[in-house]
Amino acid sequence: MLRPDYPIVTKRLRLRPLALGDLEDVYAYSSLEDVCRYIPYAPRTRDDVRRFLTDGKRTRSTLEDEGQVLAVAIELPGTGVIGDLVLFWRSKEHRSGEIGWVQSPAYGARGYATEAARALLGLAFADLHLHRVTARVDARNEPSARMCRRLGMRQEAHLVENEWFKGEWSSELGFAILDREWERSRP
Ligand SMILES: CC(C)(COP(=O)(O)OP(=O)(O)OC[C@H]1O[C@@H](n2cnc3c(N)ncnc32)[C@H](O)[C@@H]1OP(=O)(O)O)[C@@H](O)C(=O)NCCC(=O)NCCS
């Protein structure tokens, strides 16, 4: 079970549950073609974002059981929501989860997404007691693969043309990190 004590405060950011009041901020990045290129949804309209933000299953702020997904807003204090993160609880028995991220390009290349993902990984291991966290990345998505590596994740797979994705075959990189590897990577 994961019930974070919100907001989760990092050096420069606050992670907190997504709310309907975040509609314009979330729309600003999730409506962009480039942002959605390698994520499994089309650029979102305002109505799509409203449906997302009011869908309790996709914007859970706690994880009570396997099969659920937690979503958190990445808030830059004084600016607003600049991205969001997801953590899927894949299996209770195998203590496994999967992490995902999206960030506004207007706030990219400053380490914000990595800082936010580190905080969520920390909770996944320390509070949800996961043994292994994975990330699935389109092989063409170099910024995301670099982010996995910055987080200390190991590339374990390169699945060649394993998915018919947005009208073409796409290959997938599989990344993972274990609890003991995470512990060792802590300063
Ligand atoms: C994946 C994604 C979040 C990465 O964004 P990003 O801006 O590269 O990541 P960060 O915010 O952590 O910034 C890290 C970059 O800033 C640089 N940087 C600058 N200042 C920094 C600082 N103070 N601390 C850390 N990194 C810093 C890093 O060197 C790094 O650049 P590099 O990858 O060229 O070496 C972003 O590309 C994105 O949202 N893509 C669209 C959605 C998507 O594809 N999601 C993933 C699906 S699997």
The ligand as an SDF file (V2000), in Angstrom:
LIG
                    3D

 48 50  0  0  0  0  0  0  0  0999 V2000
   11.3980   12.1450  -21.1930 C   0  0  0  0  0  0  0  0  0  0  0  0
   11.4280   13.5920  -20.7050 C   0  0  0  0  0  0  0  0  0  0  0  0
   10.6370   13.7530  -19.4340 C   0  0  0  0  0  0  0  0  0  0  0  0
   12.8920   13.9830  -20.4780 C   0  0  0  0  0  0  0  0  0  0  0  0
   12.9640   15.3840  -20.2820 O   0  0  0  0  0  0  0  0  0  0  0  0
   14.3600   16.0810  -19.9710 P   0  0  0  0  0  0  0  0  0  0  0  0
   14.1330   17.5420  -20.0210 O   0  0  0  0  0  0  0  0  0  0  0  0
   15.4240   15.5020  -20.8400 O   0  0  0  0  0  0  0  0  0  0  0  0
   14.6620   15.5910  -18.4720 O   0  0  0  0  0  0  0  0  0  0  0  0
   15.0350   16.4590  -17.2000 P   0  0  0  0  0  0  0  0  0  0  0  0
   14.0300   17.4970  -16.9140 O   0  0  0  0  0  0  0  0  0  0  0  0
   15.3300   15.5080  -16.1300 O   0  0  0  0  0  0  0  0  0  0  0  0
   16.3750   17.1940  -17.6670 O   0  0  0  0  0  0  0  0  0  0  0  0
   17.5370   16.4280  -17.8890 C   0  0  0  0  0  0  0  0  0  0  0  0
   18.3870   17.0970  -18.9200 C   0  0  0  0  0  0  0  0  0  0  0  0
   18.7240   18.3940  -18.4610 O   0  0  0  0  0  0  0  0  0  0  0  0
   20.1280   18.4960  -18.2520 C   0  0  0  0  0  0  0  0  0  0  0  0
   20.2800   19.3000  -17.0210 N   0  0  0  0  0  0  0  0  0  0  0  0
   20.4670   20.6390  -17.0260 C   0  0  0  0  0  0  0  0  0  0  0  0
   20.4840   21.0930  -15.7830 N   0  0  0  0  0  0  0  0  0  0  0  0
   20.3270   20.0290  -14.9470 C   0  0  0  0  0  0  0  0  0  0  0  0
   20.2780   19.8850  -13.5510 C   0  0  0  0  0  0  0  0  0  0  0  0
   20.3830   20.9280  -12.7230 N   0  0  0  0  0  0  0  0  0  0  0  0
   20.0850   18.6620  -13.0470 N   0  0  0  0  0  0  0  0  0  0  0  0
   19.9740   17.5820  -13.8500 C   0  0  0  0  0  0  0  0  0  0  0  0
   20.0160   17.6800  -15.2040 N   0  0  0  0  0  0  0  0  0  0  0  0
   20.1840   18.8970  -15.7530 C   0  0  0  0  0  0  0  0  0  0  0  0
   20.6350   17.0670  -18.1800 C   0  0  0  0  0  0  0  0  0  0  0  0
   21.9750   16.9690  -18.5820 O   0  0  0  0  0  0  0  0  0  0  0  0
   19.7010   16.3840  -19.1450 C   0  0  0  0  0  0  0  0  0  0  0  0
   20.0650   16.6060  -20.4710 O   0  0  0  0  0  0  0  0  0  0  0  0
   20.5750   15.3820  -21.4120 P   0  0  0  0  0  0  0  0  0  0  0  0
   19.5490   14.2790  -21.3490 O   0  0  0  0  0  0  0  0  0  0  0  0
   20.6860   16.0040  -22.7510 O   0  0  0  0  0  0  0  0  0  0  0  0
   21.8900   14.9520  -20.8130 O   0  0  0  0  0  0  0  0  0  0  0  0
   10.8400   14.5260  -21.8230 C   0  0  0  0  0  0  0  0  0  0  0  0
   11.6250   14.3950  -22.9870 O   0  0  0  0  0  0  0  0  0  0  0  0
    9.3980   14.2530  -22.1480 C   0  0  0  0  0  0  0  0  0  0  0  0
    8.4860   14.5930  -21.4100 O   0  0  0  0  0  0  0  0  0  0  0  0
    9.1430   13.6330  -23.3280 N   0  0  0  0  0  0  0  0  0  0  0  0
    7.7890   13.4480  -23.8110 C   0  0  0  0  0  0  0  0  0  0  0  0
    7.0290   12.3990  -23.0460 C   0  0  0  0  0  0  0  0  0  0  0  0
    7.6880   11.0440  -23.1300 C   0  0  0  0  0  0  0  0  0  0  0  0
    8.1760   10.6380  -24.1750 O   0  0  0  0  0  0  0  0  0  0  0  0
    7.6730   10.3390  -21.9970 N   0  0  0  0  0  0  0  0  0  0  0  0
    8.3400    9.0810  -21.8510 C   0  0  0  0  0  0  0  0  0  0  0  0
    7.5870    7.9360  -22.3590 C   0  0  0  0  0  0  0  0  0  0  0  0
    8.5490    6.4340  -22.0650 S   0  0  0  0  0  0  0  0  0  0  0  0
  1  2  1  0
  2  3  1  0
  2  4  1  0
  2 36  1  0
  4  5  1  0
  5  6  1  0
  6  7  2  0
  6  8  1  0
  6  9  1  0
  9 10  1  0
 10 11  2  0
 10 12  1  0
 10 13  1  0
 13 14  1  0
 14 15  1  0
 15 16  1  0
 15 30  1  0
 16 17  1  0
 17 18  1  0
 17 28  1  0
 18 19  1  0
 18 27  1  0
 19 20  2  0
 20 21  1  0
 21 22  1  0
 21 27  2  0
 22 23  1  0
 22 24  2  0
 24 25  1  0
 25 26  2  0
 26 27  1  0
 28 29  1  0
 28 30  1  0
 30 31  1  0
 31 32  1  0
 32 33  2  0
 32 34  1  0
 32 35  1  0
 36 37  1  0
 36 38  1  0
 38 39  2  0
 38 40  1  0
 40 41  1  0
 41 42  1  0
 42 43  1  0
 43 44  2  0
 43 45  1  0
 45 46  1  0
 46 47  1  0
 47 48  1  0
M  END
$$$$
